[in-house]
Amino acid sequence: MSVIAGFMVPHPPMIVPEIGRGSEAEIEETIRAYETVADEIAALRPDTIIITSPHVVMYRDYFHISPGKGAKGDFAQFRAPGVRFDEKYDAELRSEICRLADVEDFPAGTLGERDAELDHGTMVPLWFIRRRYTEGKILRIGLSGLPLIDHYRLGEIIKKAADASERKIVFVASGDLSHKLQHYGPYGFAPEGPVYDERIMDVMGKADFGELFDFDSSFCDKAAECGHRSFVIMAGAFDGMSVTAKRLSHQDVTGVGYGICTFYPDGPDDSRRFLDARLAEIEEDLRIKREGSDAYVRLARKTVEHYVRKREVIGVPDDLPEEMLTRKAGVFVSIHEHGELRGCIGTIAPIRENIAKEIIKNAISASTRDPRFSPITPKELPWLEISVDVLGEPEDIDSMELLDVKRYGVIVTSGHKRGLLLPDLDGVDTVEQQVSIAMQKGGIGKREKYELQRFEVIRHY
């Protein structure tokens, strides 16, 4: 195997003495662990160091791999312009990764660079590594808004490319843990913060990479972590391999979690094909859900599958419940893939002659015309979860106290601008959050006067 080791590391700029100016002493344990990592990389003498960083340009549906022959960078933004880097990229390995991504129709490549300079998520690890080892090229890879499964897939592609490259490669997964561990920290405290740090250090300390998929996005957002996707990509690079892991350190004295672990492959192990196992679980779960879905969701799914495959709008089936053919209502169709939103379009009030036609129209729009996402492709159809919300009549309210995020959706109106948010959404826990998000969706400023309406929904799965 060409990926001969992996390292999970943080990237606090203060750890660099020219930046910390003495404050780095607070995280001495992390410094010592980082020096151990640098010593181990120097002993391995890799040809290439792959670094995944959350501070490379990040797209919702694409993984960016830095292009060009190389890149420079410094810590000027942290008042240490004299700490500089001049790195060469492994163009051959990058080309092989991009080629494999194209073959597998996977969204990764060198498009969309916004800043060629090295980011601090890359430079902090290099500051330690280059003090011990100055040879070898690097490859800088960003994260994306795609599901964790796709991050793991990218790791698998990297592994295939590395095996074909006939060079020794180490993988550095750069990322801090929770940013909300202490009330006195720069980002405050959230109860999910310490829970995330404890869980991730347990998982990574034992190389139980399959459990990385169990961290849902809402929990990770509340914990305000920045490294999870980076760790998942590295895990994918060790797919099907027995791995010896060692936990070197974990600190949270600054209010941000810094964790360091090392990983060495020991040989093939088919019991550690975590993505295959995960997909099998998802497939079975989706099968059960489809068998139990009602007529509303079956119509939405049939519409999406037919339109995505044939670009044809289905007619209204004859075997629908009477209320779908005789009643009018606003309808939202929501589509998720591997736990992440993939499309959601709807109508606040009915504009078609019945609920069935409302579902058909909005299912097509949610799958192919949601401006936040690229159109759904045929290969994605087996992995989609679809729900249908049928809206009740909106009622005017004069206070947010009359809202309930679990029971009521909200409509915020200011002049001709209007924003809507459905009830009972993951990650929306307070009325203030609900109204704020609805205002953002409607383009309504915080200081603009607005009116509120609430509505109930019947949600069909």
N, C-alpha and C positions, 0 to 999 in steps of 0.2 A: 504494500500500500504506500502511495506517495505522500499522503497526509500523515506525517510521522508523529505529530503532537498537536494538541490544542490548548489554548489558555483563555480563561475567562478573566477579564481585567476591567477595572474602572478607569475613568478619565478625568479626575478632578484637576483642573489647572493649578490649584494651590499646592499640589504635590511637587511641582517643579520649584526649586529653591528661589530662582530669580523672580518667580511670581508670588510664592508663599511668603518669602522674606521673614521666615521664622515661624509662621503659622503652620507650616507643614509638619512641625513637630507634634501637632495634635493627632496626626494619623501615622505615627511612626510604625505601627504594626503593619499597615498597608504598604508603607515604603519598603520594609524588610521583605515582605512577601513579593513585591514587585521586583526587587533585586534578585530574588530567587528565580523568578520567571526569566529574567534577562540572562542569568547565568545558565539556565537550562537551555535556552534558545541558542546561546553562544556555543554550548557543548554539542548541540545537534548540528550546527553549521548548515542551516537550510539554504537552498537555492532561492526560495521565494517565501515571503511572509505575506499571507493574506490577512487583511484587516477589514472587518465589517464594523461600520460606525453609524450610529444614529444621526450624526451631524453632517453626513454627506447629503446632497439634495435628495429629498424623499418624495416619491409620487404615490398616489393612491393605488395605481394598478400597474406599476412598472418598477423593476429593480435597476438602479443606475450603477454602472461600472465605470470608473473614471477612465477617460480616453487619453490618448497622447503617449509620448515617450516617457514622461515623468511629470513631477510636480514639485514646487517649492512651497514653503510655508514658514511662518514664524508666529510668535506669541505677542505680536504688537497690540492686539486688542486686549491683552491682559497685562499691558505695560511692561512687557519684556521683549522688545523687538530684537534684542541681540541673540535670542535663542532661535536658531534658524535650522531648517531642514531642506535638503535637496535630494530627492529620491527618484530612482528610476523604476518605471513600471515593467512588469513582466508581460510584454505585449503578446508573446507567443501563447502563454497560458490564457490570457484574456481572450484571444481570438478563438481558442478552443472552447472556452466556456460559452462565448457568444454563438459559435457554430452549433453546439449541442442545444442551446436554448432555442435556436431557430428550428432545428430538427424536431424538437419536442413541442414546438409552438408555445414556448414559455416566455413570459414577458420580462426579459432581461437583456440588457445591452448597453451600449455607450452613448445612447441618445440623451439629450436633455441636460447637458452639463450647464450649471449656472455660475459656478465658482471653481476655477481650476486649482486654487490654492488649497493646500492641505488643511483639514479641519482639526480642532483640538481633540476630537475623539480618535483621530489617527496619530496626532503628534505626541500626545501624552504617553501612549505605549512606546512609541519610537524613541522618546527621550530616554527611557530606561534601556531599551534594547540596544540602541546605537552606542551607548557608553560601554557595552560589553562586546558588541558584534557589529562590525561595519560593513560586512559583505552581504550579498544577496539583494535581490530586487524585492519590490512590494507590489501588491495589488489591492486597490481600495474599492470596497463595495458598499453600497448603501442599502437601506432597508426600504420597505414599502408599506402601504396600507392594506395590502392583500392579507388573507387569512394566514395563520401560523402554518397551516399545511403547505402553503406555497413557499414559505421561508424554508421549511424543511426540504422541499423539493429542490430549491436552489442549492442547498448544501449537497444534495445528491448529485446534482449536475457538476458542481465544483469538484466533487470526489472523482467523477468519471473523467473530467478534464485533467485533473491532477494525475490520475493513473496513466492517462495517455501521454503525458508530457515527459515522463521519465526524469523527473527532478524531485528533490526532497522539499517538502512544503510543510510549514507550520501555520496553524490557523489561530489568529488572535481575535477573539470576540470581544469587542470593546463596548462597554455599557455600564452605567451606574445602576444601582438597584433603586429602591423607593426614594423619592425626594421628600417624603412627608413622614419622617420618623420622629421628629421632635418639635414641640411647640416653638422653641427658640430658633429653629432652622429657617433658612431663607424662604422656604415654601410652606411653612406651617406644618400642621399635623393632621393626619387622617388615620382612623383605626385600621384601614386596610394596609397602611405602610409597613408596620412591624410584621403583620401576618405575611405579606408578600416576601419580605426579606427572609423570614424564618423558613417559608416553604421553598423558595428558590435555592437557598443555600443547602437545604436538605436534598433537594432533587439533584442539583449539580454536584454536590459533594459525594453522591453515590452514583452519578452518571445514569440516573433513572430518566433517560431522555423522553420516554413515552409520556411521562407525566407533565412535560412542558405544554402539551396540548390542553391540559385541564385548567389552565389559567385563562379564564374568559376575559374578553377585551374590556368589559365594564369594570371588573375587579382591577385589572392592570391600570386602567385610566385613573381610577380613584387612588391607587397606590402611587401614581405618578412615577412609574419606572421608565427607564429609557433604554434598557439593554436586552429585554426579553427576546425580541425578534432576532437580535444579533446572536444570542445564545442558541436559538432554534436553528439558525442557518448552520452554525458550527456542528450542532447535533446531527443534522442531515449529512454532513461530511463524514460522519462515523457510522452511517447506517449499515447494519449487518455486521458490525464489528464488536467484539468484546473490548471493553475499555476500562482501564484502571484510572480511577479519579482520586485526586487528593485535594482536600480543602486546606488552603494555606492561611486565609484570614477573612474576617468580616468585621467591619467597623461602622458605627453609626453616630459618632460623636459630633458631627457637624449638622446632623439632621438629614443627611443623605447617606444611603447605604453604599458601601464599597466592599465588594466581594471578589476574592481571587481564588481560582481553582485551576488545577492542571489535569490534563487528560492524555493518556497514552494508549494507542490501540494495541491489543494483544493477539489479534487474529480473527478470522471469520467466526460469526455466531449468528445463525439464522433466526434465533429466538429474539434478536434485537433489531428486527426489521419493523421499526415502530410505525412508520407511515403505513405500511401494508395492513398492520393490525388495526390502526386507527380508522382507515378507510373501510375496512370490513365492518367495524362497529357502526360507523355512520351509515353504511349501506343498509344494514339490518334495521337500524332505528328509523331510517326514512321509509323503508318498506312497511313497517308497522304503522307509521303515521299516515302513509298514503291509503292503506287499507281502512283506516279509521276516519278518514276525512269525509266531510259532508258534501252536499251537492254544490255549495258555493265554491269551495276550494277545488273540487273536481273540475268545475267549469273553468276556473281561472287557470288550473294546470293544463287542461286540454287546450285552452286558447294559446297559452305560452308555447307549449310544445309544437303545436301545429304551425304557429306563425314563425317561430324561430327556424323550423326545418324547411318550411315551404313558402314563407312570406305570403300566406293567405289567411284571411280572416274567416273564422268558422261561423256557421250559422247558429242560431239559437236552437239547442236541442229540444226535442219534443217531450222528454221524460223528466223535466225539471219540476220541482215543487211549485204549486200554483202561485205562492206569494212572490216567487222570483219573476213570474211572468205578468203579474197584475199590480205589484207594488212599485212605487218609485222611492228612491233614496240616494243620498250621496254614498259613494263607495270608495274605499282605498284598498289597493292591492299592494301587499308588501312581499318582497322576495329576499330571502337570505341564502347565502351559500357558505357552508362551513362556519356558521355562527356569525358571519359578517353581513351587514346589509348589502344587497346587490341591486336593489331598485325599489322605489316606492312612489306611486303616482295615484292620485285620487281626485274626487270631486266633492266639494263641501256640500253642494246642493245637487239634486238630480238634474241632468240635462238630457237624459234619454228616456224612452217610453217605459222602461222597466229595469229592475235590478239586474237581470241577466245581461242586457245589452250594456249596462253600466260596467259590469264586471269584465265583459269581453273587451270593451274599449280601453279600460284602465289597466287590464292585464297586459295588453300589447304595449301600452305606453310605459308601464313599469319595467318591462323586460327589454325594451329597445330604445326608449326615448327619454329616460331619466338623464338630465344633463350632467349629473354627477358621475355617471358611470358609462363605460363603453357598452354597446349592445351585448346581450347574452348570446353565447355561441352554442351550437348543438352539443359540443362535448361537455358543457356545463349542466345540461338538463337533468342528468341522473342525480345531481347533488343539490338541487334546489329545494328549499322549504318555502311554501307559499301560504300566506294567510290573507283573509278578506275581512275588512272591517266595514260594517254597514252602519252608517251614521244616523243618529236620531236628529230631531229638529233642534237647531241651536237656540239657546235662550240667553237674553241679555242679563248680565250681572254687573253690579257696581263695586265689587270688591274681590280681591284675590282670596279672601277668606272663604268664599263660596266655592272655591276650587278644591279638587282632590285628585292628585296625579294618578292614582290608581283607578278612579271611577270616571272622571271627566276628561275629555279632550278640551283644548282651549283654542279660541280664535281671537287674535289681536288685530284690530283695525285702526288705521290712522289715515284719514282721507281716502285716497284710492289704493293705499298699500294694505296688504292683509297677509298675515302669517298664521298657519295652523300647526298644531302638534297633537298627535293622537295620545290617548291615555295609556298608562301601564307599559311604558317603554323602559328597556334596560338602561341603566345609567342616569335616568331622570327620577330623582328621589324627592325633590321639593317643588312646591308651587312656583317659587322664585325661578328655579331652573327652567321649569316648563314654560313660563311666560317669556323669560329671556330668550330661549331658543326659538320660540314662535316669532318673537320680534325680529331676531336675526334673519329668520327665513323670509320674513316679509319686508326686510330692508328698512325696518322702523328703528330710528335712533332712540337712545335711552332718554333723551330730553323731550322727545315728541309726545304730544298728548295722544292717548289712544283709548279705545273702547274694548271691553272684554265680552266674549260670549263663551258659554260652555256647552258641551254636548256629550251625550253618552253614545257608546257604540256596542254593537253585538259583534264579537270577534269570532270568526270561523277559522278553524285549523284543518 
